[in-house]
Amino acid sequence: MAAVICGSLAFDTIMNFEGRFAQQILPEQLHILNVSFLVPTLRRDFGGCAGNIAYALKLLGGHPLPMATVGNDGDEYLERMKQLGISAEFVRKVTDTYTAQAMIMTDQDNNQITAFHPGAMMQAHVTRIEARPDIKLGIISPDGRDAMLQHAEQFKAAGIPFVFDPGQGLPMFDGKELANFIDQSTWVTVNDYEGKMLSERTGLDSAAISRRVQGLVVTLGGEGCEVWIDGEKTLVPPVQAAAVVDPTGCGDAWRGALLFGLEQGWSLARCAALGNQVGAVKIASRGPQNYRL
């Protein structure tokens, strides 16, 4: 069975800053911020939430169907997907813009500053979700605003259970829209920062959100995950990484593992535990799609 993965395909330009952002930014001078970071290393990777999630799910033996849009420079990405055995049937190519681009800078404490150019991603809403016998579930990950709104409605109309994981796209929506996403979805996943924002905008705490879906997961980085079901919280412990090399794509590796577990009919806690394991493997490798299981 297949999982539709709504999100971006992007090229990631990844830079490492050998100091700490906190030592370079003066809090009392934020209103006139003007800083420059020396980045001795720079590389370009295949990325984007849909691509990264599909990569993880494929490694685990799942059948990902990324639904995304690439630009006039996207042939290289499409060829990579072909080599990985990942279907591109729901990937559209547009010729009047670039593929989405992320510029990611990481300091020695694994804090990150990211600039993101959406490019072709802003046309992702053109592709529609329809019911199909081989599609078992889906996920809404960060994408164009219209695409996230419309794809959630289409998943619901098609009767396809899906995960709502807004990630860095969460600030685009107000409380009413976010509450509607929750009510349409089957599961909700956020990190701790996003969880606080989601609660603040909707007026619903974690327990209340979990009563409106089959389950809520709040990831806590190195502290593991909170799994909320019917208002009850279970802590899923973290997995110690062999090395902490690059956090880029860890959340997407976790999402791919979550989808694999849901495909197998596992409990949400077991899915989250697998996500912690895969995230620990990913963080020991540079780039979002260069690790092996």
matplotlib code that plots the C-alpha trace (Angstrom):
import matplotlib.pyplot as plt

x = [0.0, 1.1, 1.4, 0.8, 3.4, 2.3, 5.1, 8.1, 10.9, 13.8, 17.5, 19.3, 22.4, 23.8, 26.5, 28.2, 29.1, 31.9, 30.8, 27.5, 24.8, 24.1, 27.7, 27.3, 23.8, 23.3, 19.8, 19.7, 20.6, 18.0, 16.2, 19.3, 20.5, 23.4, 25.5, 27.7, 28.7, 31.8, 30.9, 34.0, 32.0, 29.1, 27.4, 24.2, 21.9, 18.5, 15.9, 12.4, 10.0, 8.3, 11.6, 13.1, 10.1, 9.8, 13.5, 13.1, 9.9, 11.5, 14.6, 12.2, 10.5, 7.4, 5.8, 6.0, 4.1, 5.4, 3.0, 5.1, 6.1, 9.6, 10.8, 12.8, 15.9, 14.1, 15.3, 18.2, 15.8, 13.5, 16.4, 17.5, 14.0, 14.0, 17.4, 15.9, 12.8, 10.5, 7.5, 7.2, 3.7, 2.4, 5.3, 4.6, 7.2, 6.6, 8.9, 8.5, 10.2, 12.9, 12.6, 12.2, 15.6, 16.5, 19.7, 20.4, 23.1, 23.9, 26.1, 28.1, 25.1, 23.0, 20.9, 19.8, 18.9, 17.1, 16.1, 13.6, 12.5, 9.3, 9.6, 7.6, 6.1, 3.6, 1.9, 1.5, -2.2, -2.9, -2.3, -5.4, -5.8, -8.3, -9.3, -7.4, -7.4, -3.6, -3.4, -3.7, -2.8, -1.1, 0.6, 0.3, 3.9, 5.0, 4.0, 2.3, -0.5, -3.2, -1.9, -2.0, -5.6, -6.9, -5.0, -6.4, -9.9, -9.2, -7.8, -10.9, -13.3, -11.5, -11.7, -7.9, -6.6, -3.7, -1.2, -1.2, 2.4, 2.5, 6.1, 7.6, 4.4, 2.3, 2.6, 0.8, -2.5, -4.8, -6.5, -9.7, -7.8, -5.5, -8.6, -10.1, -6.9, -7.1, -10.7, -10.0, -6.9, -6.5, -3.2, -1.3, 2.5, 4.4, 7.7, 7.5, 7.8, 5.2, 3.0, 3.0, 2.1, -0.6, -2.1, -1.8, -3.6, -6.3, -6.9, -6.6, -3.9, -2.3, -4.9, -7.8, -6.2, -5.6, -9.3, -10.2, -8.0, -6.7, -3.5, -1.1, 2.7, 4.9, 8.6, 11.1, 14.4, 16.9, 14.2, 12.1, 8.4, 5.1, 2.3, -1.2, -4.2, -7.7, -6.1, -3.5, 0.2, 2.9, 6.6, 8.5, 12.2, 14.9, 17.5, 21.2, 22.8, 26.3, 27.3, 25.7, 26.8, 23.9, 20.3, 19.0, 16.2, 15.9, 12.2, 11.5, 13.3, 11.1, 8.0, 8.9, 9.3, 5.9, 4.2, 5.9, 4.6, 1.1, 1.1, 1.8, -1.1, 1.3, 0.4, 1.3, 3.8, 5.6, 5.6, 7.1, 9.8, 10.8, 10.9, 13.3, 15.5, 15.6, 16.2, 19.2, 20.7, 20.0, 21.6, 24.9, 25.1, 25.5, 22.5, 18.9, 19.1, 22.6, 22.1, 21.5, 19.6]
y = [0.0, 3.5, 6.8, 10.2, 12.7, 16.3, 18.8, 20.3, 19.0, 21.4, 21.9, 22.5, 24.6, 23.6, 25.7, 25.1, 28.0, 27.0, 29.3, 30.0, 32.2, 33.4, 34.8, 36.8, 38.3, 41.0, 40.9, 44.6, 45.3, 43.1, 46.2, 47.1, 43.5, 43.3, 40.2, 38.1, 34.5, 32.9, 29.4, 27.4, 24.4, 24.5, 21.8, 21.3, 18.4, 17.1, 18.1, 19.3, 17.7, 15.5, 14.3, 13.6, 11.8, 9.7, 8.8, 7.6, 5.6, 4.0, 2.9, 1.2, -0.7, 1.5, 2.8, 6.6, 8.8, 12.3, 15.0, 18.1, 20.5, 21.2, 24.0, 24.3, 23.1, 20.0, 17.3, 16.4, 15.7, 13.7, 11.5, 10.9, 9.8, 7.4, 5.9, 5.5, 3.7, 6.5, 7.2, 10.6, 10.2, 13.0, 15.3, 18.2, 20.2, 23.9, 25.9, 29.5, 29.2, 27.4, 24.4, 25.5, 26.3, 26.2, 27.9, 26.4, 27.5, 25.4, 26.5, 24.2, 23.8, 22.5, 25.7, 26.6, 29.7, 29.0, 31.1, 29.4, 30.4, 28.5, 28.7, 26.0, 24.9, 27.8, 25.9, 22.6, 23.1, 22.4, 18.7, 17.0, 14.1, 11.4, 8.1, 5.1, 1.5, 1.4, 4.6, 3.8, 7.1, 10.4, 13.3, 17.1, 18.5, 22.1, 23.2, 26.1, 27.6, 26.8, 23.3, 22.5, 23.8, 22.1, 18.8, 18.4, 18.9, 16.4, 13.8, 14.1, 14.0, 10.9, 9.1, 8.8, 9.1, 11.5, 13.1, 16.9, 18.0, 21.7, 22.2, 25.6, 26.3, 26.6, 30.4, 30.8, 29.8, 31.4, 29.6, 28.8, 27.4, 25.3, 24.0, 22.9, 21.1, 19.2, 18.2, 17.0, 15.0, 11.6, 12.3, 15.5, 15.8, 18.8, 19.6, 21.2, 24.8, 24.2, 22.5, 25.6, 27.8, 25.4, 25.5, 29.3, 29.9, 27.4, 27.7, 23.9, 22.2, 18.9, 16.9, 18.7, 18.3, 14.6, 14.1, 15.4, 13.0, 9.4, 10.7, 13.7, 13.4, 16.2, 15.6, 16.9, 16.6, 14.8, 14.2, 11.8, 12.3, 12.8, 10.6, 11.9, 9.7, 10.6, 13.2, 10.8, 11.3, 8.7, 9.6, 7.7, 7.8, 9.1, 7.1, 8.0, 8.9, 7.5, 11.0, 14.4, 15.6, 17.4, 17.8, 18.8, 16.5, 14.7, 15.7, 14.3, 11.0, 10.8, 11.5, 8.8, 6.2, 7.3, 6.7, 3.3, 2.3, 3.6, 1.6, -1.5, -0.8, -0.2, 1.7, 5.4, 4.9, 2.2, 4.4, 7.3, 4.9, 3.9, 7.6, 8.2, 5.4, 6.6, 10.2, 9.1, 7.4, 10.4, 13.0, 11.1, 11.8, 15.0, 16.1, 15.0, 12.1, 10.6, 8.1, 4.4, 2.0]
z = [0.0, -0.7, 1.2, -0.5, 0.8, 0.3, 0.6, -1.1, -3.3, -2.8, -3.2, 0.1, 0.4, 3.7, 5.5, 8.9, 11.2, 13.6, 16.4, 18.2, 16.9, 20.4, 20.7, 17.5, 18.0, 20.6, 22.1, 22.8, 19.2, 17.4, 16.0, 14.0, 13.3, 10.8, 11.1, 8.9, 9.5, 8.1, 6.8, 5.9, 4.5, 2.0, 0.0, -2.0, -1.3, -2.4, 0.2, 0.8, 3.2, 0.6, -0.8, 2.6, 4.0, 0.8, 1.1, 4.7, 3.9, 0.9, 3.0, 5.4, 2.6, 2.2, -1.0, -1.0, -3.5, -3.1, -4.3, -5.1, -7.9, -9.3, -11.5, -14.7, -12.9, -11.5, -13.9, -11.7, -8.8, -11.0, -12.1, -8.5, -7.6, -10.5, -9.3, -5.8, -7.1, -5.8, -8.0, -9.5, -10.9, -8.6, -9.2, -11.6, -13.4, -14.2, -16.5, -15.4, -12.0, -10.1, -7.8, -4.1, -2.5, 1.2, 2.5, 5.9, 8.3, 11.4, 14.4, 16.7, 19.0, 16.1, 16.1, 12.5, 10.5, 7.3, 4.3, 2.0, -1.5, -2.4, -6.2, -7.9, -4.6, -4.7, -7.6, -5.6, -5.2, -8.8, -8.3, -6.7, -4.4, -5.5, -3.8, -5.2, -3.9, -3.4, -1.3, 2.3, 4.0, 3.5, 5.2, 4.9, 5.5, 4.9, 1.4, -0.3, 1.7, -0.8, -1.3, 2.4, 2.7, -0.4, 0.0, 3.6, 2.2, -0.6, 1.8, 3.9, 0.9, -0.4, 2.9, 3.1, 6.7, 7.0, 9.3, 9.7, 10.3, 9.5, 10.6, 9.6, 7.6, 10.8, 11.1, 7.8, 9.4, 12.0, 14.8, 12.9, 10.0, 12.3, 14.2, 10.9, 9.9, 13.2, 12.7, 9.2, 10.1, 11.7, 13.5, 14.3, 14.8, 15.8, 17.6, 21.1, 19.7, 17.1, 19.7, 21.8, 18.8, 17.8, 21.3, 21.5, 18.2, 18.6, 22.3, 22.6, 24.8, 23.8, 25.7, 24.0, 20.5, 21.1, 21.8, 18.4, 16.5, 16.8, 18.3, 18.7, 18.9, 20.2, 19.4, 22.0, 20.1, 22.3, 25.0, 22.9, 22.2, 23.9, 22.5, 23.4, 22.9, 24.3, 26.6, 28.1, 27.6, 27.2, 26.9, 24.3, 25.2, 22.9, 21.1, 21.6, 18.3, 17.5, 16.6, 16.2, 12.8, 11.1, 12.2, 8.7, 7.8, 11.1, 11.4, 8.0, 8.7, 11.8, 9.7, 7.2, 10.0, 11.4, 8.1, 7.8, 11.2, 10.5, 7.2, 9.3, 11.7, 14.7, 17.8, 17.7, 20.5, 18.5, 15.4, 17.4, 18.8, 15.2, 14.3, 17.2, 15.9, 12.3, 13.5, 15.5, 12.5, 10.2, 12.6, 12.4, 8.6, 6.7, 4.5, 4.6, 2.2, 2.6, 5.5, 5.3, 7.5]

ax = plt.figure().add_subplot(projection="3d")
ax.plot(x, y, z, "-o")
ax.set_aspect("equal")
plt.show()
